[in-house]
Amino acid sequence: MTPLHYEMVITWSEEDSCYLVHLPAFPEQHYRTHGDTYEEAARNGKEVLELLLENDGLPYLQPKAVKVA
């Protein structure tokens, strides 16, 4: 399987009592999925990303360099 080089932001939501997953490369919907645990949210986010790439024929991105302060 090709590594997925898309950013995933996982945030705890007190209101929803779960972790929400945002995929910044796909801004049309702020949160794409969720999970009761951080690990579950990350797995769900990866599944959503794979489906988006497969169904929409989107390209697999190359890794970006991240500047560390």
PyMOL Python script that loads the backbone (N, CA, C, O; Angstrom):
from pymol import cmd

cmd.read_pdbstr("""\
ATOM      1  N   MET A   1       0.841  -1.180   0.000  1.00  0.00           N
ATOM      2  CA  MET A   1       0.000   0.000   0.000  1.00  0.00           C
ATOM      3  C   MET A   1       0.885   1.241   0.000  1.00  0.00           C
ATOM      4  O   MET A   1       1.861   1.317   0.746  1.00  0.00           O
ATOM      5  N   THR A   2       0.542   2.200  -0.832  1.00  0.00           N
ATOM      6  CA  THR A   2       1.264   3.458  -0.909  1.00  0.00           C
ATOM      7  C   THR A   2       0.998   4.280   0.345  1.00  0.00           C
ATOM      8  O   THR A   2      -0.154   4.403   0.760  1.00  0.00           O
ATOM      9  N   PRO A   3       2.034   4.846   0.957  1.00  0.00           N
ATOM     10  CA  PRO A   3       1.807   5.703   2.126  1.00  0.00           C
ATOM     11  C   PRO A   3       0.939   6.903   1.753  1.00  0.00           C
ATOM     12  O   PRO A   3       1.043   7.436   0.648  1.00  0.00           O
ATOM     13  N   LEU A   4       0.099   7.315   2.666  1.00  0.00           N
ATOM     14  CA  LEU A   4      -0.766   8.471   2.449  1.00  0.00           C
ATOM     15  C   LEU A   4      -0.106   9.687   3.072  1.00  0.00           C
ATOM     16  O   LEU A   4       0.104   9.731   4.284  1.00  0.00           O
ATOM     17  N   HIS A   5       0.222  10.672   2.252  1.00  0.00           N
ATOM     18  CA  HIS A   5       0.934  11.847   2.742  1.00  0.00           C
ATOM     19  C   HIS A   5       0.006  13.057   2.798  1.00  0.00           C
ATOM     20  O   HIS A   5       0.309  14.107   2.232  1.00  0.00           O
ATOM     21  N   TYR A   6      -1.102  12.906   3.471  1.00  0.00           N
ATOM     22  CA  TYR A   6      -2.045  13.991   3.670  1.00  0.00           C
ATOM     23  C   TYR A   6      -2.086  14.322   5.157  1.00  0.00           C
ATOM     24  O   TYR A   6      -1.949  13.442   6.006  1.00  0.00           O
ATOM     25  N   GLU A   7      -2.275  15.584   5.453  1.00  0.00           N
ATOM     26  CA  GLU A   7      -2.346  16.021   6.844  1.00  0.00           C
ATOM     27  C   GLU A   7      -3.707  15.638   7.434  1.00  0.00           C
ATOM     28  O   GLU A   7      -4.738  15.764   6.773  1.00  0.00           O
ATOM     29  N   MET A   8      -3.693  15.171   8.683  1.00  0.00           N
ATOM     30  CA  MET A   8      -4.905  14.825   9.414  1.00  0.00           C
ATOM     31  C   MET A   8      -4.830  15.526  10.765  1.00  0.00           C
ATOM     32  O   MET A   8      -3.851  15.377  11.496  1.00  0.00           O
ATOM     33  N   VAL A   9      -5.868  16.291  11.092  1.00  0.00           N
ATOM     34  CA  VAL A   9      -5.918  16.997  12.364  1.00  0.00           C
ATOM     35  C   VAL A   9      -6.993  16.333  13.213  1.00  0.00           C
ATOM     36  O   VAL A   9      -8.151  16.242  12.806  1.00  0.00           O
ATOM     37  N   ILE A  10      -6.602  15.869  14.399  1.00  0.00           N
ATOM     38  CA  ILE A  10      -7.533  15.190  15.306  1.00  0.00           C
ATOM     39  C   ILE A  10      -7.689  16.057  16.545  1.00  0.00           C
ATOM     40  O   ILE A  10      -6.711  16.396  17.212  1.00  0.00           O
ATOM     41  N   THR A  11      -8.938  16.409  16.841  1.00  0.00           N
ATOM     42  CA  THR A  11      -9.249  17.334  17.933  1.00  0.00           C
ATOM     43  C   THR A  11     -10.312  16.737  18.843  1.00  0.00           C
ATOM     44  O   THR A  11     -11.292  16.164  18.366  1.00  0.00           O
ATOM     45  N   TRP A  12     -10.121  16.869  20.157  1.00  0.00           N
ATOM     46  CA  TRP A  12     -11.139  16.432  21.108  1.00  0.00           C
ATOM     47  C   TRP A  12     -12.273  17.446  21.123  1.00  0.00           C
ATOM     48  O   TRP A  12     -12.024  18.651  21.153  1.00  0.00           O
ATOM     49  N   SER A  13     -13.512  16.975  21.101  1.00  0.00           N
ATOM     50  CA  SER A  13     -14.694  17.831  21.170  1.00  0.00           C
ATOM     51  C   SER A  13     -15.459  17.532  22.454  1.00  0.00           C
ATOM     52  O   SER A  13     -16.030  16.453  22.613  1.00  0.00           O
ATOM     53  N   GLU A  14     -15.463  18.493  23.360  1.00  0.00           N
ATOM     54  CA  GLU A  14     -16.251  18.339  24.597  1.00  0.00           C
ATOM     55  C   GLU A  14     -17.734  18.229  24.265  1.00  0.00           C
ATOM     56  O   GLU A  14     -18.463  17.440  24.866  1.00  0.00           O
ATOM     57  N   GLU A  15     -18.171  19.040  23.290  1.00  0.00           N
ATOM     58  CA  GLU A  15     -19.585  19.066  22.903  1.00  0.00           C
ATOM     59  C   GLU A  15     -20.058  17.707  22.395  1.00  0.00           C
ATOM     60  O   GLU A  15     -21.160  17.267  22.724  1.00  0.00           O
ATOM     61  N   ASP A  16     -19.227  17.046  21.596  1.00  0.00           N
ATOM     62  CA  ASP A  16     -19.591  15.766  21.001  1.00  0.00           C
ATOM     63  C   ASP A  16     -19.073  14.564  21.794  1.00  0.00           C
ATOM     64  O   ASP A  16     -19.459  13.427  21.523  1.00  0.00           O
ATOM     65  N   SER A  17     -18.203  14.814  22.770  1.00  0.00           N
ATOM     66  CA  SER A  17     -17.589  13.758  23.584  1.00  0.00           C
ATOM     67  C   SER A  17     -16.885  12.709  22.725  1.00  0.00           C
ATOM     68  O   SER A  17     -17.013  11.507  22.960  1.00  0.00           O
ATOM     69  N   CYS A  18     -16.145  13.184  21.732  1.00  0.00           N
ATOM     70  CA  CYS A  18     -15.371  12.290  20.879  1.00  0.00           C
ATOM     71  C   CYS A  18     -14.271  13.089  20.194  1.00  0.00           C
ATOM     72  O   CYS A  18     -14.234  14.316  20.278  1.00  0.00           O
ATOM     73  N   TYR A  19     -13.380  12.380  19.519  1.00  0.00           N
ATOM     74  CA  TYR A  19     -12.317  13.007  18.731  1.00  0.00           C
ATOM     75  C   TYR A  19     -12.840  13.236  17.316  1.00  0.00           C
ATOM     76  O   TYR A  19     -13.387  12.318  16.704  1.00  0.00           O
ATOM     77  N   LEU A  20     -12.679  14.444  16.796  1.00  0.00           N
ATOM     78  CA  LEU A  20     -13.110  14.797  15.447  1.00  0.00           C
ATOM     79  C   LEU A  20     -11.901  14.842  14.532  1.00  0.00           C
ATOM     80  O   LEU A  20     -10.824  15.274  14.940  1.00  0.00           O
ATOM     81  N   VAL A  21     -12.076  14.396  13.296  1.00  0.00           N
ATOM     82  CA  VAL A  21     -10.981  14.334  12.329  1.00  0.00           C
ATOM     83  C   VAL A  21     -11.239  15.317  11.191  1.00  0.00           C
ATOM     84  O   VAL A  21     -12.292  15.297  10.554  1.00  0.00           O
ATOM     85  N   HIS A  22     -10.255  16.170  10.954  1.00  0.00           N
ATOM     86  CA  HIS A  22     -10.302  17.134   9.848  1.00  0.00           C
ATOM     87  C   HIS A  22      -9.174  16.812   8.877  1.00  0.00           C
ATOM     88  O   HIS A  22      -8.041  16.560   9.287  1.00  0.00           O
ATOM     89  N   LEU A  23      -9.496  16.823   7.586  1.00  0.00           N
ATOM     90  CA  LEU A  23      -8.501  16.610   6.537  1.00  0.00           C
ATOM     91  C   LEU A  23      -8.363  17.933   5.790  1.00  0.00           C
ATOM     92  O   LEU A  23      -9.172  18.216   4.907  1.00  0.00           O
ATOM     93  N   PRO A  24      -7.355  18.758   6.118  1.00  0.00           N
ATOM     94  CA  PRO A  24      -7.225  20.091   5.531  1.00  0.00           C
ATOM     95  C   PRO A  24      -7.162  20.115   4.003  1.00  0.00           C
ATOM     96  O   PRO A  24      -7.530  21.121   3.397  1.00  0.00           O
ATOM     97  N   ALA A  25      -6.710  19.045   3.369  1.00  0.00           N
ATOM     98  CA  ALA A  25      -6.646  19.007   1.910  1.00  0.00           C
ATOM     99  C   ALA A  25      -8.035  18.909   1.274  1.00  0.00           C
ATOM    100  O   ALA A  25      -8.184  19.072   0.063  1.00  0.00           O
ATOM    101  N   PHE A  26      -9.043  18.643   2.099  1.00  0.00           N
ATOM    102  CA  PHE A  26     -10.420  18.507   1.629  1.00  0.00           C
ATOM    103  C   PHE A  26     -11.309  19.433   2.450  1.00  0.00           C
ATOM    104  O   PHE A  26     -12.043  18.968   3.322  1.00  0.00           O
ATOM    105  N   PRO A  27     -11.255  20.750   2.182  1.00  0.00           N
ATOM    106  CA  PRO A  27     -11.905  21.745   3.039  1.00  0.00           C
ATOM    107  C   PRO A  27     -13.424  21.841   2.903  1.00  0.00           C
ATOM    108  O   PRO A  27     -14.054  22.565   3.675  1.00  0.00           O
ATOM    109  N   GLU A  28     -14.026  21.144   1.958  1.00  0.00           N
ATOM    110  CA  GLU A  28     -15.462  21.295   1.752  1.00  0.00           C
ATOM    111  C   GLU A  28     -16.304  20.860   2.956  1.00  0.00           C
ATOM    112  O   GLU A  28     -17.458  21.272   3.075  1.00  0.00           O
ATOM    113  N   GLN A  29     -15.760  20.053   3.827  1.00  0.00           N
ATOM    114  CA  GLN A  29     -16.433  19.660   5.071  1.00  0.00           C
ATOM    115  C   GLN A  29     -15.386  19.694   6.166  1.00  0.00           C
ATOM    116  O   GLN A  29     -14.374  18.997   6.082  1.00  0.00           O
ATOM    117  N   HIS A  30     -15.621  20.504   7.203  1.00  0.00           N
ATOM    118  CA  HIS A  30     -14.563  20.687   8.196  1.00  0.00           C
ATOM    119  C   HIS A  30     -14.166  19.385   8.883  1.00  0.00           C
ATOM    120  O   HIS A  30     -12.980  19.063   8.955  1.00  0.00           O
ATOM    121  N   TYR A  31     -15.140  18.633   9.387  1.00  0.00           N
ATOM    122  CA  TYR A  31     -14.816  17.358  10.036  1.00  0.00           C
ATOM    123  C   TYR A  31     -15.345  16.222   9.186  1.00  0.00           C
ATOM    124  O   TYR A  31     -16.510  16.226   8.789  1.00  0.00           O
ATOM    125  N   ARG A  32     -14.496  15.252   8.907  1.00  0.00           N
ATOM    126  CA  ARG A  32     -14.831  14.141   8.020  1.00  0.00           C
ATOM    127  C   ARG A  32     -15.320  12.907   8.756  1.00  0.00           C
ATOM    128  O   ARG A  32     -16.159  12.166   8.243  1.00  0.00           O
ATOM    129  N   THR A  33     -14.799  12.682   9.959  1.00  0.00           N
ATOM    130  CA  THR A  33     -15.153  11.487  10.708  1.00  0.00           C
ATOM    131  C   THR A  33     -14.819  11.736  12.169  1.00  0.00           C
ATOM    132  O   THR A  33     -14.435  12.844  12.543  1.00  0.00           O
ATOM    133  N   HIS A  34     -14.964  10.719  12.985  1.00  0.00           N
ATOM    134  CA  HIS A  34     -14.713  10.874  14.422  1.00  0.00           C
ATOM    135  C   HIS A  34     -14.360   9.512  15.020  1.00  0.00           C
ATOM    136  O   HIS A  34     -14.359   8.497  14.325  1.00  0.00           O
ATOM    137  N   GLY A  35     -14.062   9.508  16.313  1.00  0.00           N
ATOM    138  CA  GLY A  35     -13.793   8.270  17.038  1.00  0.00           C
ATOM    139  C   GLY A  35     -13.888   8.509  18.530  1.00  0.00           C
ATOM    140  O   GLY A  35     -13.670   9.622  19.008  1.00  0.00           O
ATOM    141  N   ASP A  36     -14.212   7.468  19.256  1.00  0.00           N
ATOM    142  CA  ASP A  36     -14.297   7.578  20.719  1.00  0.00           C
ATOM    143  C   ASP A  36     -12.916   7.667  21.354  1.00  0.00           C
ATOM    144  O   ASP A  36     -12.764   8.220  22.443  1.00  0.00           O
ATOM    145  N   THR A  37     -11.910   7.122  20.675  1.00  0.00           N
ATOM    146  CA  THR A  37     -10.528   7.228  21.146  1.00  0.00           C
ATOM    147  C   THR A  37      -9.703   7.890  20.041  1.00  0.00           C
ATOM    148  O   THR A  37     -10.125   7.948  18.886  1.00  0.00           O
ATOM    149  N   TYR A  38      -8.532   8.384  20.410  1.00  0.00           N
ATOM    150  CA  TYR A  38      -7.637   9.000  19.431  1.00  0.00           C
ATOM    151  C   TYR A  38      -7.266   7.988  18.348  1.00  0.00           C
ATOM    152  O   TYR A  38      -7.250   8.312  17.160  1.00  0.00           O
ATOM    153  N   GLU A  39      -6.972   6.779  18.765  1.00  0.00           N
ATOM    154  CA  GLU A  39      -6.567   5.734  17.829  1.00  0.00           C
ATOM    155  C   GLU A  39      -7.695   5.394  16.857  1.00  0.00           C
ATOM    156  O   GLU A  39      -7.458   5.221  15.662  1.00  0.00           O
ATOM    157  N   GLU A  40      -8.928   5.300  17.374  1.00  0.00           N
ATOM    158  CA  GLU A  40     -10.076   5.014  16.519  1.00  0.00           C
ATOM    159  C   GLU A  40     -10.288   6.154  15.525  1.00  0.00           C
ATOM    160  O   GLU A  40     -10.571   5.902  14.353  1.00  0.00           O
ATOM    161  N   ALA A  41     -10.157   7.397  15.972  1.00  0.00           N
ATOM    162  CA  ALA A  41     -10.305   8.547  15.080  1.00  0.00           C
ATOM    163  C   ALA A  41      -9.251   8.511  13.980  1.00  0.00           C
ATOM    164  O   ALA A  41      -9.561   8.789  12.822  1.00  0.00           O
ATOM    165  N   ALA A  42      -8.004   8.173  14.324  1.00  0.00           N
ATOM    166  CA  ALA A  42      -6.936   8.094  13.334  1.00  0.00           C
ATOM    167  C   ALA A  42      -7.227   6.992  12.314  1.00  0.00           C
ATOM    168  O   ALA A  42      -7.036   7.199  11.116  1.00  0.00           O
ATOM    169  N   ARG A  43      -7.685   5.833  12.770  1.00  0.00           N
ATOM    170  CA  ARG A  43      -8.038   4.739  11.845  1.00  0.00           C
ATOM    171  C   ARG A  43      -9.176   5.165  10.915  1.00  0.00           C
ATOM    172  O   ARG A  43      -9.127   4.938   9.706  1.00  0.00           O
ATOM    173  N   ASN A  44     -10.203   5.791  11.506  1.00  0.00           N
ATOM    174  CA  ASN A  44     -11.343   6.239  10.706  1.00  0.00           C
ATOM    175  C   ASN A  44     -10.921   7.304   9.694  1.00  0.00           C
ATOM    176  O   ASN A  44     -11.387   7.302   8.555  1.00  0.00           O
ATOM    177  N   GLY A  45     -10.040   8.208  10.113  1.00  0.00           N
ATOM    178  CA  GLY A  45      -9.541   9.233   9.207  1.00  0.00           C
ATOM    179  C   GLY A  45      -8.783   8.625   8.043  1.00  0.00           C
ATOM    180  O   GLY A  45      -8.931   9.074   6.907  1.00  0.00           O
ATOM    181  N   LYS A  46      -7.978   7.613   8.309  1.00  0.00           N
ATOM    182  CA  LYS A  46      -7.218   6.932   7.253  1.00  0.00           C
ATOM    183  C   LYS A  46      -8.173   6.240   6.279  1.00  0.00           C
ATOM    184  O   LYS A  46      -7.957   6.281   5.067  1.00  0.00           O
ATOM    185  N   GLU A  47      -9.219   5.608   6.797  1.00  0.00           N
ATOM    186  CA  GLU A  47     -10.198   4.946   5.935  1.00  0.00           C
ATOM    187  C   GLU A  47     -10.908   5.956   5.037  1.00  0.00           C
ATOM    188  O   GLU A  47     -11.087   5.713   3.843  1.00  0.00           O
ATOM    189  N   VAL A  48     -11.308   7.084   5.610  1.00  0.00           N
ATOM    190  CA  VAL A  48     -11.974   8.127   4.821  1.00  0.00           C
ATOM    191  C   VAL A  48     -11.037   8.643   3.740  1.00  0.00           C
ATOM    192  O   VAL A  48     -11.449   8.819   2.593  1.00  0.00           O
ATOM    193  N   LEU A  49      -9.797   8.882   4.093  1.00  0.00           N
ATOM    194  CA  LEU A  49      -8.817   9.371   3.129  1.00  0.00           C
ATOM    195  C   LEU A  49      -8.631   8.368   1.989  1.00  0.00           C
ATOM    196  O   LEU A  49      -8.590   8.760   0.823  1.00  0.00           O
ATOM    197  N   GLU A  50      -8.519   7.092   2.311  1.00  0.00           N
ATOM    198  CA  GLU A  50      -8.380   6.062   1.276  1.00  0.00           C
ATOM    199  C   GLU A  50      -9.595   6.044   0.354  1.00  0.00           C
ATOM    200  O   GLU A  50      -9.449   5.905  -0.861  1.00  0.00           O
ATOM    201  N   LEU A  51     -10.791   6.183   0.921  1.00  0.00           N
ATOM    202  CA  LEU A  51     -12.011   6.211   0.106  1.00  0.00           C
ATOM    203  C   LEU A  51     -12.046   7.443  -0.792  1.00  0.00           C
ATOM    204  O   LEU A  51     -12.423   7.342  -1.959  1.00  0.00           O
ATOM    205  N   LEU A  52     -11.663   8.592  -0.272  1.00  0.00           N
ATOM    206  CA  LEU A  52     -11.623   9.810  -1.079  1.00  0.00           C
ATOM    207  C   LEU A  52     -10.673   9.647  -2.254  1.00  0.00           C
ATOM    208  O   LEU A  52     -11.004  10.016  -3.381  1.00  0.00           O
ATOM    209  N   LEU A  53      -9.504   9.102  -1.995  1.00  0.00           N
ATOM    210  CA  LEU A  53      -8.518   8.916  -3.051  1.00  0.00           C
ATOM    211  C   LEU A  53      -8.996   7.901  -4.089  1.00  0.00           C
ATOM    212  O   LEU A  53      -8.819   8.100  -5.291  1.00  0.00           O
ATOM    213  N   GLU A  54      -9.599   6.825  -3.617  1.00  0.00           N
ATOM    214  CA  GLU A  54     -10.067   5.768  -4.515  1.00  0.00           C
ATOM    215  C   GLU A  54     -11.273   6.215  -5.332  1.00  0.00           C
ATOM    216  O   GLU A  54     -11.290   6.053  -6.552  1.00  0.00           O
ATOM    217  N   ASN A  55     -12.271   6.769  -4.677  1.00  0.00           N
ATOM    218  CA  ASN A  55     -13.526   7.135  -5.336  1.00  0.00           C
ATOM    219  C   ASN A  55     -13.393   8.365  -6.218  1.00  0.00           C
ATOM    220  O   ASN A  55     -14.025   8.441  -7.272  1.00  0.00           O
ATOM    221  N   ASP A  56     -12.585   9.321  -5.804  1.00  0.00           N
ATOM    222  CA  ASP A  56     -12.466  10.565  -6.550  1.00  0.00           C
ATOM    223  C   ASP A  56     -11.263  10.574  -7.482  1.00  0.00           C
ATOM    224  O   ASP A  56     -11.066  11.535  -8.226  1.00  0.00           O
ATOM    225  N   GLY A  57     -10.457   9.520  -7.452  1.00  0.00           N
ATOM    226  CA  GLY A  57      -9.294   9.455  -8.318  1.00  0.00           C
ATOM    227  C   GLY A  57      -8.274  10.540  -8.018  1.00  0.00           C
ATOM    228  O   GLY A  57      -7.579  11.008  -8.921  1.00  0.00           O
ATOM    229  N   LEU A  58      -8.179  10.941  -6.765  1.00  0.00           N
ATOM    230  CA  LEU A  58      -7.250  11.999  -6.380  1.00  0.00           C
ATOM    231  C   LEU A  58      -5.836  11.451  -6.289  1.00  0.00           C
ATOM    232  O   LEU A  58      -5.645  10.264  -6.023  1.00  0.00           O
ATOM    233  N   PRO A  59      -4.845  12.304  -6.507  1.00  0.00           N
ATOM    234  CA  PRO A  59      -3.455  11.835  -6.489  1.00  0.00           C
ATOM    235  C   PRO A  59      -2.944  11.570  -5.081  1.00  0.00           C
ATOM    236  O   PRO A  59      -3.394  12.185  -4.114  1.00  0.00           O
ATOM    237  N   TYR A  60      -2.013  10.663  -4.985  1.00  0.00           N
ATOM    238  CA  TYR A  60      -1.294  10.449  -3.741  1.00  0.00           C
ATOM    239  C   TYR A  60      -0.216  11.520  -3.682  1.00  0.00           C
ATOM    240  O   TYR A  60       0.604  11.620  -4.595  1.00  0.00           O
ATOM    241  N   LEU A  61      -0.204  12.304  -2.649  1.00  0.00           N
ATOM    242  CA  LEU A  61       0.754  13.398  -2.519  1.00  0.00           C
ATOM    243  C   LEU A  61       2.113  12.891  -2.065  1.00  0.00           C
ATOM    244  O   LEU A  61       2.213  11.876  -1.375  1.00  0.00           O
ATOM    245  N   GLN A  62       3.141  13.600  -2.453  1.00  0.00           N
ATOM    246  CA  GLN A  62       4.483  13.334  -1.964  1.00  0.00           C
ATOM    247  C   GLN A  62       4.628  13.998  -0.599  1.00  0.00           C
ATOM    248  O   GLN A  62       3.971  15.007  -0.342  1.00  0.00           O
ATOM    249  N   PRO A  63       5.460  13.468   0.270  1.00  0.00           N
ATOM    250  CA  PRO A  63       5.651  14.071   1.598  1.00  0.00           C
ATOM    251  C   PRO A  63       6.148  15.503   1.484  1.00  0.00           C
ATOM    252  O   PRO A  63       6.928  15.826   0.588  1.00  0.00           O
ATOM    253  N   LYS A  64       5.694  16.364   2.393  1.00  0.00           N
ATOM    254  CA  LYS A  64       6.169  17.740   2.450  1.00  0.00           C
ATOM    255  C   LYS A  64       7.200  17.859   3.557  1.00  0.00           C
ATOM    256  O   LYS A  64       7.134  17.163   4.570  1.00  0.00           O
ATOM    257  N   ALA A  65       8.130  18.733   3.348  1.00  0.00           N
ATOM    258  CA  ALA A  65       9.102  19.038   4.400  1.00  0.00           C
ATOM    259  C   ALA A  65       8.422  19.929   5.430  1.00  0.00           C
ATOM    260  O   ALA A  65       7.712  20.867   5.066  1.00  0.00           O
ATOM    261  N   VAL A  66       8.628  19.652   6.677  1.00  0.00           N
ATOM    262  CA  VAL A  66       8.054  20.437   7.748  1.00  0.00           C
ATOM    263  C   VAL A  66       9.186  21.113   8.499  1.00  0.00           C
ATOM    264  O   VAL A  66      10.124  20.456   8.952  1.00  0.00           O
ATOM    265  N   LYS A  67       9.096  22.427   8.629  1.00  0.00           N
ATOM    266  CA  LYS A  67      10.135  23.173   9.340  1.00  0.00           C
ATOM    267  C   LYS A  67       9.853  23.092  10.835  1.00  0.00           C
ATOM    268  O   LYS A  67       8.764  23.440  11.292  1.00  0.00           O
ATOM    269  N   VAL A  68      10.833  22.636  11.581  1.00  0.00           N
ATOM    270  CA  VAL A  68      10.712  22.514  13.032  1.00  0.00           C
ATOM    271  C   VAL A  68      11.482  23.661  13.670  1.00  0.00           C
ATOM    272  O   VAL A  68      12.655  23.893  13.377  1.00  0.00           O
ATOM    273  N   ALA A  69      10.787  24.367  14.545  1.00  0.00           N
ATOM    274  CA  ALA A  69      11.406  25.526  15.196  1.00  0.00           C
ATOM    275  C   ALA A  69      12.387  25.120  16.276  1.00  0.00           C
ATOM    276  O   ALA A  69      12.991  25.981  16.917  1.00  0.00           O
TER     277      ALA A  69
END
""", "prot")
cmd.dss("prot")
cmd.show_as("cartoon", "prot")
cmd.util.cbc("prot")
cmd.orient("prot")
